[in-house]
Amino acid sequence: MASAAWCGALRGFLFEYDTPRIVLIKSRKVGLVNRAVQLAILAYVIGWVFVWEKGYQETDSVVSSVTTKVKGITVTNTSELGLRVWDVADYVIPPQGENTLFIMTNLIITLNQTQGYCPELPDKTTVCNSSKDCTAGYIGTHSNGVQTGKCREYSTSVKTCEIYAWCPVENDTRLPKPAFLKDAENFTILVKNNIWYPKFNFTRRNILPSISTTYLKTCIYDPKTDPFCPIFRVHRIVEAAGQNFQEMAVEGGVMGVQINWNCDLDKSASYCVPKYTFRRLDNKDSDHTVSPGYNFRFAKYYKDASGTDSRTLIKAYGIRFDIMVFGKAGKFDIIPTMINIGSGLALFGVATVLCDIVVLYFMKKRYYYREKKYKYVEDYELGASETYGTQS
């Protein structure tokens, strides 16, 4: 029995052929379902594929380069440094970066360090009562130097292990508040951005042709009045991201400056303009309180008349600006147009499939419609003795 069934199935697979049959069904329900599905597909193809997504265009991603220039001067007057003017060479570190720049807003400075012997900063691993508590040659993860094995006075009440290091060691436990360079909020940043769409050989820069030299010297970016000015006030960037500059300046942080170039090259090039948005990239909330902000150390080295090396160590806190460029350009091309038209026409077959399912499985007269839909035809060349179905 099983072998006969398998043989019958194999003969049916090899020697039967299905061809579509057109059946006109006069039904309001089925007709409305068919037209509704076709209308939805048509709206999707026209509205989404061609109007919103511009499916008739060839697209290309942006290639970009960014350079920056900071301007601004501030003055401080402290007992340690005295009266001092800070200009761009002092607070922009390094002078140039790759799509990024750093503006120092706060610092801890340790003057006139020389290599020698001095007591380590006190903590649970360096506080001692005698030299027995110190290990010669020991270097901890947070050590400022190499322990000598001696115990020395750090203050009148505290003793710590002696180290060989750059002395005196830095004490970064007291961070200046408010920020040392709190007036950095008024500094300005000029962002020069050049873009290229290689597929269309189209170039553009964010200093638009309509911007004159006079305007560039006086304008400051404002999303409403000067949306295309490439000069940004620092505190406005921070505020546009929903942050407070004076709070951020104390411990530093990372800001993102996003430049979006979405260009329709079927229109005039004058419509291809940048759009600027800003956001803070490092987390600063109640869930991220460990090691907040952004800081690093650098030193300035000197050699006196006797040949002794010395240095000024600076732990710099500040705001790093990451400039990120995004963009996509589109231009009419016949190939994507024909592909999307063909795909849209193919989708109309969904309406037929859906209506067949409704007619053959959900309507009261489904058995009647099924008889009209399918017809089995014998192969008369085989003769009357061999048939593979019944005719209805």
Secondary structure, 3 states (H helix, E strand, C coil): CHHHHHHHHHHHHHHCCCCCCCCCCCCHHHHHHHHHHHHHHHHHHHHHHHHHCCCCEEEEECEEEEEEEEECCEEEEECCCEEEEECHHHHECCCCCCCEEEEEEEEEEEEEEEEEEEECCCCCCCECCCHHHCCCCCCCCCCCCEEEEEEEECCCCCEEEEEEEEECCCCCCCCCCCCCCHHHHHCEEEEEEEEEECCCCEEEECCCCCCCHHHHHHCCCECCCECCCCEEEHHHHHHHCCCCHHHHHHHCEEEEEEEEEEEECCCCHHHCCCEEEEEECCCCCCCCCCCCCCEEEEEEEEECCCCCEEEEEEEEEEEEEEEEEEEEEEEECHHHHHHHHHHHHHHCHHHHHHHHHHHHHCCCCHHHHHHHHCCCCCCHHHCCCCCCCCCC
